Amino acid sequence: MPRYFARKLLIYALTFVLAVTIDWLIPRFMPGDPIANMLARVSVNTNAAQVMHDYYAHVFGLDLPLWRQYLNFWGRLLQGDLGISLYLFPTPVTQVIARALPYDILLLVPAILLSWFAGNRFGALAARNRWLDNVVSPVAYLFTAMPYMWLAILLAWYLGLVLGILPIAGAYAFSLHPAWSAAFGLSLLQHWFLPFLSLFLVGFGGQAIGMRNLIIYELEADYARYLEALGAPQRLVRKHAFGNAMLPQITGLALALGVVVAGALVTEVVFSYPGIGSLLLAAIQRQDYFLIQGCFLFIIIGVLLGNFIVDIAYVVLDPRTRRGMTGEPA
Amino acid sequence: MSLSVQELRVYYQTLHGEVRALDGVSFSIADGEIMGLAGESGCGKTTLGYSLVRLSPPRRLVSGRAVLDGEELPLGDPDAMRRFGWKGVSIVPQFAMSALNPRRRIGGMIAELLAARKLRYLELLPELERRLDLVRLPAAVLAMYPFELSGGMRQRMVLVLSTLLNPSLLVADEVTSALDVSIQRAVAQLLAEFRDRGLVKSMLVITHDLAVLYQIADTIAVMYAGKLVEKASADVIIRAPRHPYTRLLISSLPEIGARHARCRLKGIPGQPPSLLNPPLGCRFRARCPAVSDQCGEEPPLREVAAGHQVACWQQPC
């Protein structure tokens, strides 16, 4: 078992280095100049602009040859320094991300977990009940086939504008400042509900369909037919099928949680929600190298962590993996 | 009389219509009898075996009844059949090698199955271990996962599990097909041994391999295109078959000592009819060397000698 984890960790380390390198490269492949972009917002004469450009290029280390920039990047990264945001100058990238991340976690973790639980439960029920299948499956297909933003806009339009019961933009009322108060908490909850609902519905649809199909497949499997032939009660056969059908669903859950830090870009744009999704979009639009790098770095870490959790979970849940670890032929 | 089946008709529902996989089959198996069921692929052997255990869609019971030890089996009601599964009619399925849930330890799974019948695993454990010993499996397999066993071990494990409650009838479906010849013989002898020790009252052994049946079966029934064409003791079927299909089937087997370079092994020309719309009359008519006008009418299964039934007009009663 230690050998298995050592090998896995090595693979994760290599993946991390490669992914972070690509993360560093991608913004630099974008056409345009981030500093010129930043300076375009202030109007100064051409000479002064040239001086300012040189100054900022030096401050951000963008006047060095690329290989030096790359080494500096790794050097700072290992010290936990992600640089300073160009677009929110002079705030450090870590601080910008730390401000946005709580919103994503509050929004996405409940949406993913609840849609996963509810979707799997209803999917499993639908697989064994014709009436429920005829109701749940079409609804689930409808939700999951709907473009995210369209469902989001529809909800915002109906619940926000027509009924006027929920706010449709921001994470809290514009008149409030973040504080530990009941009024702020309530406002936060009100603003949270619509983006949450749109994410929940789409996630629910996908999970329910996945689970329904997996259960039906498992109930046709040889072991399920054998249990039935031996006169096992339906409850027992379903239990075995459900246990096996959960395996791919658990992978899906861990991977979905891994990209929580990526935010839900489209949903956040529709509801002007200040998570990492909107942040990333703004960073790309303004060619903010350091903020783009920082956002992607968290996404990379999240995905790798999610995968690693899946690896560990499978060791516990699927005995076949354990056997593979000891090096015996499977 | 252990099992008696009358006029069993089971059709498959397909988009193109009903496939008459089993079209009026009657037979009986006595206590302690091993009945072999032979025939080529698609003739309805497995459908017959599985119908006695669990008849679920797309299979549909059209008519017929089965009586096991004086009690009628509710063939058309899979839920009511659960009561008879394992203890009344049990099965070693064709897919025995993949019949155990790969994610569960074998012993734990057996305990669960027993608990569902209000039986205690620990009480049955000594008997279970004794039977594992009988098939030469160590008791340690109970703590293992199915994928830790070889294919042959899994098959023996399933044999032990299926017969644990001493079923009245065991349906053994193609249990020897995926094994090599030496193991085939050992497994076939195990089946006979289980019967001899009274662990299984009677047995229906389904196979396309007549050589295996000849070793262990008391009687052999031959099926063709969803119908029984001949049934007699194993010896009679092998040495003195009467139905033209059985004769051709037997003569298509290689014989020890025969020089096949000199006289080629014979097959049966043609193909069995589609069971979607089977022809009227004798279903073997199109391939039969002894066909006559009378064959347009369906031949009934008639007793031509004591314990020897044939469905062919050419056979005098």
Interface residues (C-beta under 8 A of the other chain):
Chain A: A221 D222 Y223 R225 Y226 L227 E228 A229 L230 G231 A232 P233 Q234 L236 H240 G243 N244 L247 L317 D318 P319 R320 R323 A330
Chain B: Y50 V53 R54 S56 P78 D79 M81 R82 R83 F84 G85 W86 K87 S90 I91 P93 F95 S98 A99 L100 N101 P102 R103 R104 R105 E112 L113 A116 R117 Y145 F147 E148 V158 L161 S162
